[in-house]
Amino acid sequence: PFEQAVDDLLSRPVYGERLALGWEAVRELYLGDHGFALARTTDARITNRVQKYIADAMLKGESQEVARQGVLTAFGRDMVKDLGNYANAYAETVYRTNANTSYNEGRMQEAQDPVIAEVIGGFMFDTFLDDEVRPNHRAAHGFIAGTNDSIWQKLQPPLGYNCRCTLNFVDKFEMEDWGLILPSGEVQQGWYDPASGTGSTNIPAS
């Protein structure tokens, strides 16, 4: 974990009593208001507790299992009882989604640091190629674009609840070798081919 990710998480305003229950409302708060909310409670005290716990777990580098148990504790006995059999799955969703949101937002902020910008030219979209990954997330695996490309307004992970996708840095030296940075300095969108270990401007139609 790095400081920008934790700072982003703790800077998000908490929405409690003003939030109508429902995942659609929570999604809009995350995307539009850069907020922090829980779809299963309108109690701001619980929401605050969960937010602070997740930040602490990120700082300590806790495993996902330990973090899930910590989120359950932060929920409190009454909320866990109300959630019933869904409690464990919901705790994991809350931790994974919030940690990944802040991690990727922190990475976006880090890329704007002048020192890092001297070396880093772009982001590569990366995901887990297993049975759990969504087909459209799998399709974006290997996509490369400049750190300031507007495409990341649509493709910045997480792309939905429980999304495990991340943005990885790509340095300017590799991007130049792959033809993704023109002599003018303009950055081209491209694709990384793991089979050859190289990138190019040949982006699959899918």
Residue pairs with C-beta under 8 A, 6 or more apart in sequence:
1 58
1 59
1 61
1 103
2 106
2 110
3 106
4 105
4 106
4 107
4 109
4 110
5 58
5 99
5 102
5 103
5 105
5 106
5 107
6 55
6 58
6 59
6 102
6 106
7 106
8 101
8 102
8 105
8 106
8 109
9 36
9 51
9 54
9 55
9 58
9 98
9 99
9 101
9 102
10 51
10 52
10 55
11 34
12 34
12 35
12 36
12 51
13 33
13 34
13 35
13 36
14 35
14 36
14 37
14 44
14 47
14 48
14 51
15 29
15 33
15 35
15 36
15 37
15 44
15 47
16 37
16 41
16 42
16 43
16 44
16 45
16 46
16 47
16 48
17 42
17 43
17 44
18 42
19 25
19 26
19 29
19 37
19 42
20 42
21 39
21 40
21 41
21 42
22 39
23 39
23 161
25 37
25 39
26 37
26 38
26 39
29 35
29 36
29 37
30 36
30 37
30 101
36 47
36 51
36 98
37 47
38 46
38 47
38 50
38 94
40 79
40 82
40 83
40 90
41 47
41 75
41 79
43 79
46 74
46 75
46 76
46 79
49 74
49 76
50 71
50 74
50 75
50 94
51 98
52 74
53 70
53 71
53 73
53 74
54 67
54 71
54 94
54 95
54 98
54 99
57 66
57 67
57 70
57 95
57 99
58 99
58 102
58 103
62 70
64 92
64 95
64 96
67 95
67 99
68 88
68 91
68 92
68 95
69 91
71 91
71 92
71 94
71 95
72 80
72 87
72 88
72 91
75 83
75 87
75 91
80 87
83 90
92 162
93 161
93 162
96 162
96 163
96 164
97 158
97 161
97 162
97 163
100 157
100 158
100 163
100 164
100 165
100 166
101 158
103 166
104 156
104 157
104 158
104 166
104 167
105 156
107 123
107 166
107 167
107 169
108 147
108 152
108 156
108 167
110 116
111 117
111 120
111 123
111 147
111 169
112 147
116 169
117 147
119 171
119 172
120 147
120 169
120 170
120 171
120 172
121 146
121 147
121 170
121 171
121 172
121 175
121 176
121 180
121 181
121 187
122 144
122 145
122 146
122 147
122 149
122 169
122 170
122 175
122 180
122 187
123 144
123 145
123 146
123 147
123 152
123 167
123 168
123 169
123 170
124 142
124 143
124 144
124 167
124 168
124 169
124 170
124 192
125 140
125 141
125 142
125 143
125 144
125 155
125 157
125 165
125 167
126 141
126 142
126 165
126 166
126 167
126 168
127 133
127 137
127 138
127 140
127 141
127 164
127 165
127 166
128 164
129 138
129 141
132 164
133 164
134 159
134 160
134 163
136 159
137 159
137 163
137 165
139 204
139 206
140 155
140 165
142 191
142 192
142 193
142 194
143 155
143 189
143 190
143 191
143 192
143 203
144 170
144 175
144 180
144 189
144 190
144 191
144 192
144 199
145 151
145 152
145 187
145 189
145 190
146 187
146 189
149 187
149 189
151 189
152 167
156 167
157 163
157 165
157 166
157 167
158 164
158 165
159 165
170 192
170 199
172 181
174 199
175 181
175 187
175 190
175 199
177 198
178 190
178 198
178 199
178 200
178 201
179 188
179 190
179 200
179 201
180 187
180 188
180 189
180 190
180 199
180 200
180 201
181 187
181 188
182 188
188 201
189 201
189 203
190 199
190 200
190 201
190 202
190 203
191 199
191 200
191 201
191 202
191 203
191 204
192 198
192 199
193 199
193 200
